[in-house]
């Protein structure tokens, strides 16, 4: 396992201590490792996609919608 030393702000140090004291983590080492792992996992390369998510998921919703004025099968009985 690699080890390193970095300076962190007093605020972050206090937050880590608070989480450990509240029982969220067993100790500071576990807290720092898990928090770093969570932070790194939020970043992904452009080639990676999450399982189950399609790149066109959100554009499909707008593609499926139709403009009522352009529909050919619209026959509401009114004519001009």
C-alpha positions in Angstrom: 0.0 0.0 0.0 1.3 3.4 -0.9 1.6 6.1 1.7 1.9 9.8 1.3 1.7 13.0 3.3 -0.4 16.0 2.2 -1.4 19.2 4.0 -5.1 19.6 4.5 -7.1 22.5 5.9 -8.1 22.7 9.5 -11.8 22.5 8.4 -11.3 19.2 6.6 -9.2 17.8 9.5 -12.0 18.7 11.9 -14.6 17.1 9.7 -12.7 13.9 9.5 -12.3 13.9 13.3 -16.1 14.6 13.7 -17.0 11.7 11.4 -14.7 9.3 13.3 -16.1 10.5 16.7 -19.7 10.0 15.4 -18.8 6.4 14.6 -19.1 6.8 10.8 -15.6 5.3 10.5 -13.5 3.1 12.9 -10.5 5.4 12.8 -8.9 8.3 10.9 -7.0 6.0 8.5 -10.2 4.2 7.4 -12.0 7.6 7.1 -9.3 9.1 4.9 -9.0 6.0 2.7 -12.8 5.7 2.2 -13.3 9.4 1.6 -10.4 9.5 -1.0 -11.8 6.4 -2.7 -15.3 8.0 -2.9 -13.8 11.2 -4.4 -11.6 9.4 -6.9 -14.5 7.2 -8.0 -16.6 10.2 -8.9 -14.2 11.0 -11.8 -14.2 8.9 -14.9 -12.4 9.1 -18.2 -14.5 10.0 -21.3 -14.4 6.4 -22.6 -16.0 5.1 -19.4 -19.8 4.9 -19.0 -21.8 3.8 -16.0 -23.5 0.4 -16.2 -27.1 0.7 -17.4 -26.8 4.3 -18.6 -27.0 5.0 -22.3 -25.4 8.1 -23.7 -28.7 9.0 -25.6 -30.9 8.4 -22.5 -31.8 12.1 -22.1 -32.0 13.0 -25.8 -34.3 10.0 -26.4 -37.0 11.7 -24.3 -37.0 14.7 -26.5 -36.8 12.6 -29.6 -39.9 10.7 -28.6 -41.9 13.8 -28.1 -43.8 15.1 -31.1 -45.1 18.5 -32.0 -48.9 18.1 -32.1 -49.1 20.6 -35.0 -46.9 18.4 -37.2 -48.8 15.1 -36.6 -50.5 13.7 -39.6 -52.9 11.5 -37.7 -54.4 14.4 -35.8 -58.1 14.6 -36.7 -60.0 16.6 -34.1 -62.9 17.5 -36.4 -61.9 21.1 -36.8 -60.8 22.5 -40.1 -60.1 25.9 -41.5 
